[in-house]
């Protein structure tokens, strides 16, 4: 059996008073223990460190200043992990605390190192309890209440399933708090189904995510061939039902034509540092022919970036894709519109491709 990534939102972990929801967490740890006993490899991605720190410091409203958020996280993280460690240890399951930042996901070597570490923990039958390292990150809650982080963890571990547990039953046709006739969407096979739905960014007073960030996380994992479920973590047995394939919450089917793990990392995790504008011929070659981008097809360059940075490729105001540039921004400005022979004459050590097709992904 494979890995199951379980993400717990702040509203599941901590109540509005800032105190941990021990009854909910005990029930979830019972389900994690059941999965563990069946041979699954559960991985927990948890939010709630900031919310727990707010409770301990008696802060009524979620801070906005980064230093206050980081300080609240520092106060709450140790208390939060201890709860998981004690509950799972009581069920005979060893745990490990893992704190990750956006940089760990965006830098390829750090990404691969995180994967090796997590895989070794799973080989040792240790359950990783993962959270964003809010105390050092400079991108305030950059993972969207850890939904993005959970998706990245599922992708790098090639998980069998991602389960996003929240205080809602799943994705609805409209916000059920404002529309009494809203219906639960029980299954999504194409994301076009959700295009016209009112899936908002509303969050709990303690959290920072929202249903939209969970849908984006599901989109990411299904592109990697990993199904996802968004469901209520407050309802007993939800996690086990989701893993068993029973009708619970909203299930997102894995998509065909999946991307490689590298291209998923490039598409979703590595930030773009600039934009390269191309002509119609280059855009067509990239989208239809699967070719590399040559300098001759480049009409303009915006931003400042180095060789090895990710850049957006755009035509006529529309983003075509994203790729790793073989040139710096200054070099691309020198050689834009030039044929390969002229490029080699101007920059003898330059490669022929501005962006190689192996390092390009359509968006």
C-alpha positions in Angstrom: 0.0 0.0 0.0 1.1 3.5 -0.7 1.3 6.9 0.9 -1.8 8.8 2.0 -1.3 12.5 2.6 -3.8 14.0 5.1 -4.0 17.7 5.5 -5.8 19.1 8.5 -7.0 22.7 8.4 -6.8 25.2 11.3 -10.5 24.9 11.9 -10.1 21.2 12.5 -7.1 21.4 14.7 -8.0 24.4 16.9 -11.3 25.8 18.1 -12.4 29.4 18.0 -11.1 29.8 21.5 -7.6 28.8 20.4 -7.7 25.5 22.3 -6.9 22.3 20.5 -9.9 20.2 19.4 -8.8 17.1 21.3 -11.9 15.1 20.6 -11.5 15.7 16.9 -7.8 15.0 16.9 -8.2 11.8 18.9 -10.8 10.5 16.4 -8.5 11.4 13.5 -5.5 9.7 15.2 -7.6 6.6 15.6 -8.2 6.6 11.8 -4.5 7.3 11.1 -3.7 4.3 13.3 -6.1 2.2 11.4 -4.6 3.1 8.1 -1.1 2.5 9.6 -2.2 -0.9 10.8 -3.5 -1.8 7.3 -0.1 -1.1 5.8 -0.7 2.4 4.4 1.9 5.1 4.9 0.0 8.1 6.4 1.6 11.6 6.2 0.1 14.4 8.2 0.2 18.0 7.0 -1.2 20.2 9.7 -2.1 23.8 10.0 -2.9 25.4 13.4 0.4 26.5 14.8 -0.5 30.2 14.5 -4.0 29.6 15.8 -2.6 27.6 18.8 -0.1 30.4 19.5 -2.9 32.9 19.4 -4.8 30.9 22.0 -1.8 30.6 24.3 -1.1 34.3 24.0 -4.8 35.2 24.2 -4.8 37.0 20.9 -8.4 37.3 19.7 -7.9 38.2 16.0 -5.5 36.7 13.6 -2.5 39.2 13.3 -1.5 40.7 9.9 2.0 41.7 10.7 4.5 39.1 9.6 6.6 39.3 12.8 3.4 38.7 14.9 2.4 35.7 12.8 5.9 34.3 13.1 6.0 34.8 16.8 2.5 33.2 17.2 3.7 30.2 15.2 6.8 29.9 17.3 4.7 29.8 20.4 2.2 27.3 19.0 4.2 24.9 16.9 5.8 22.9 19.8 2.5 22.6 21.6 0.8 21.5 18.4 3.4 18.8 17.5 3.4 17.5 21.1 -0.3 16.7 20.8 0.1 14.7 17.6 3.2 12.9 19.0 1.4 11.9 22.3 -1.8 10.8 20.6 0.0 8.7 17.9 2.6 7.4 20.4 -0.3 6.1 22.6 -1.5 4.2 19.5 2.0 2.7 18.9 3.0 5.0 16.1 6.3 6.9 16.0 6.3 10.4 14.6 8.7 13.0 13.3 8.3 16.7 13.1 9.1 18.2 9.7 9.0 21.9 9.0 9.3 23.1 5.4 9.4 26.5 3.7 8.4 27.7 0.3 12.1 27.8 -0.6 12.3 24.0 0.2 9.8 23.4 -2.5 11.0 26.0 -5.0 14.7 25.1 -5.0 15.1 21.9 -6.9 17.9 20.5 -4.7 16.0 21.3 -1.5 12.9 19.7 -3.1 14.7 16.5 -3.8 16.4 16.4 -0.4 12.9 16.9 1.3 11.7 13.9 -0.8 14.6 11.7 0.3 14.1 12.6 3.9 10.4 11.9 3.9 10.8 8.6 2.0 13.4 7.5 4.6 10.9 8.3 7.4 8.2 6.2 5.6 10.7 3.4 5.1 11.2 3.5 8.9 7.4 3.4 9.4 7.6 6.8 11.0 4.6 9.2 10.4 5.8 12.6 9.4 3.9 15.5 10.9 4.6 18.4 8.5 3.9 22.1 8.9 5.2 25.2 7.2 8.1 26.8 9.0 6.3 30.0 9.6 8.9 31.3 12.0 11.5 31.8 9.3 9.6 32.1 6.0 9.3 35.6 4.5 6.4 34.7 2.3 3.5 35.0 4.8 1.5 31.8 4.8 2.7 31.2 1.3 1.1 27.8 1.1 -2.5 29.0 1.5 -3.2 27.4 4.9 -0.9 24.5 3.8 -3.1 23.3 1.0 -0.4 24.0 -1.5 2.2 22.4 0.8 0.1 19.3 1.1 -0.3 19.0 -2.7 3.5 19.4 -3.1 4.1 16.7 -0.5 1.7 14.4 -2.2 3.3 14.9 -5.6 6.9 14.5 -4.4 6.0 11.3 -2.6 3.8 10.0 -5.5 1.0 9.5 -3.0 -2.0 7.2 -3.7 -4.4 9.9 -2.3 -4.5 13.4 -1.0 -7.2 14.1 1.6 -7.9 17.7 2.5 -10.0 17.8 5.7 -11.8 21.0 6.6 -14.9 22.2 8.4 -17.0 22.0 5.2 -18.5 18.8 3.8 -16.8 19.5 0.5 -17.2 21.7 -2.6 -20.7 23.1 -3.1 -22.3 24.8 -6.1 -22.4 28.0 -4.0 -21.4 29.1 -0.5 -23.8 27.0 1.7 -23.6 29.6 4.4 -25.2 32.2 2.1 -27.2 29.9 -0.3 -29.5 27.4 1.4 -30.1 25.6 -2.0 -26.4 25.0 -2.6 -25.7 21.4 -3.5 -22.6 19.3 -2.7 -20.5 18.4 -5.7 -19.7 14.8 -5.0 -17.3 14.1 -7.9 -15.2 16.2 -10.2 -13.7 14.6 -13.4 -13.0 17.9 -15.2 -12.2 21.2 -13.6 -14.3 22.9 -16.2 -17.2 21.7 -14.0 -16.2 24.2 -11.4 -15.6 27.2 -13.6 -19.0 28.8 -13.0 -19.4 27.9 -9.4 -19.0 30.4 -6.5 -16.0 28.9 -4.9 -14.7 31.7 -2.7 -11.7 32.6 -0.6 -13.6 32.8 2.7 -11.7 31.4 5.6 -12.2 30.8 9.3 -11.1 33.5 11.8 -8.1 31.4 12.6 -7.1 30.1 9.2 -5.7 31.6 6.0 -6.9 29.2 3.3 -10.3 28.8 1.8 -12.1 26.4 -0.5 -10.5 27.8 -3.6 -7.0 27.0 -2.4 -8.1 23.4 -1.7 -9.5 23.1 -5.2 -6.2 24.4 -6.6 -4.4 21.8 -4.5 -6.6 19.1 -5.9 -5.9 20.4 -9.4 -2.2 20.1 -8.8 -2.3 16.5 -7.5 -4.7 15.2 -10.1 -2.4 16.5 -12.8 0.2 14.2 -11.3 -2.2 11.3 -11.5 -3.1 11.4 -7.8 -6.8 11.6 -6.8 -7.9 14.0 -4.1 -10.8 14.3 -1.7 -12.0 17.5 0.1 -14.2 16.5 3.0 -15.2 17.4 6.6 -12.7 16.4 9.3 -15.4 17.0 11.9 -17.5 14.0 10.8 -16.5 10.7 12.4 -14.8 8.2 10.0 -14.4 10.6 7.1 -10.7 9.8 6.5 -11.2 6.0 6.4 -14.2 6.4 4.1 -12.2 8.6 1.8 -9.3 6.1 1.6 -11.7 3.3 1.0 -13.3 5.1 -1.9 -16.6 5.5 -0.3 -18.8 8.5 -1.3 -17.7 11.2 1.1 -17.0 14.9 0.4 -15.9 15.9 -3.1 -13.7 13.4 -4.9 -11.4 14.6 -7.7 -10.4 11.9 -10.2 -6.8 11.6 -11.3 -6.3 13.0 -14.8 -4.7 11.2 -17.8 -1.8 12.7 -19.6 0.0 13.5 -16.4 3.1 15.6 -16.2 6.4 14.4 -14.9 7.3 15.3 -11.3 9.9 17.8 -12.6 7.4 19.6 -14.8 4.9 19.7 -11.9 7.5 21.2 -9.7 8.3 23.7 -12.4 4.7 24.6 -13.0 3.5 24.9 -9.4 6.5 25.3 -7.1 9.3 27.2 -8.8 8.5 31.0 -8.9 8.9 32.9 -12.1 11.4 35.7 -12.1 10.5 37.4 -15.4 8.6 37.2 -18.6 9.6 36.4 -22.2 7.3 37.7 -25.0 7.3 35.6 -28.2 5.9 36.0 -31.7 3.0 34.0 -33.1 5.3 31.4 -34.7 7.2 30.6 -31.6 3.9 30.4 -29.5 2.5 28.0 -32.0 5.6 25.9 -32.1 5.7 25.7 -28.3 2.0 24.8 -27.9 1.5 22.5 -30.9 4.9 21.3 -31.9 6.5 20.6 -28.6 9.7 22.4 -29.6 12.2 24.4 -27.7 12.2 28.2 -27.7 14.9 29.8 -29.8 16.0 33.4 -29.5 14.7 34.2 -33.0 11.2 33.9 -31.7 11.6 36.3 -28.8 10.3 39.8 -29.2 10.7 41.3 -25.7 12.0 40.5 -22.2 10.7 41.9 -19.0 12.1 41.6 -15.5 15.6 40.7 -14.2 16.6 37.1 -14.0 19.6 34.8 -14.3 20.2 31.7 -16.3 18.5 28.8 -14.5 15.6 30.9 -13.3 12.1 30.2 -14.3 10.3 32.6 -16.7 6.8 32.9 -18.1 6.5 32.6 -21.8 3.7 34.9 -23.2 2.2 35.9 -26.5 -0.3 38.6 -27.2 -1.0 39.1 -23.5 -1.6 35.4 -22.8 0.8 33.2 -20.8 1.7 30.2 -23.0 3.9 28.3 -20.5 6.7 28.4 -18.1 10.3 27.3 -18.5 13.9 27.4 -17.3 15.9 30.1 -19.1 19.3 29.2 -20.4 20.1 32.9 -20.6 20.0 35.9 -18.2 17.5 38.7 -18.9 20.4 40.9 -20.2 21.6 38.2 -22.5 18.2 37.5 -23.9 17.7 41.2 -24.6 21.0 41.1 -26.6 20.0 38.1 -28.7 16.2 38.4 -29.1 15.0 38.0 -32.7 18.4 36.7 -33.8 19.0 33.5 -35.7 21.1 30.8 -34.1 24.3 31.5 -36.1 24.2 35.1 -35.1 23.7 34.2 -31.5 26.7 31.9 -31.5 28.8 34.7 -33.0 27.7 37.2 -30.4 27.8 34.7 -27.4 30.1 31.9 -28.4 29.4 29.8 -25.3 25.6 30.2 -25.5 23.3 27.2 -26.1 21.0 27.3 -29.1 17.8 27.1 -27.1 16.6 30.0 -24.9 14.3 27.5 -23.2 14.7 23.8 -23.9 11.6 21.8 -24.4 12.6 19.4 -21.6 12.5 22.4 -19.2 9.2 23.9 -20.4 5.7 23.2 -19.4 2.4 24.5 -20.8 0.2 26.4 -18.4 
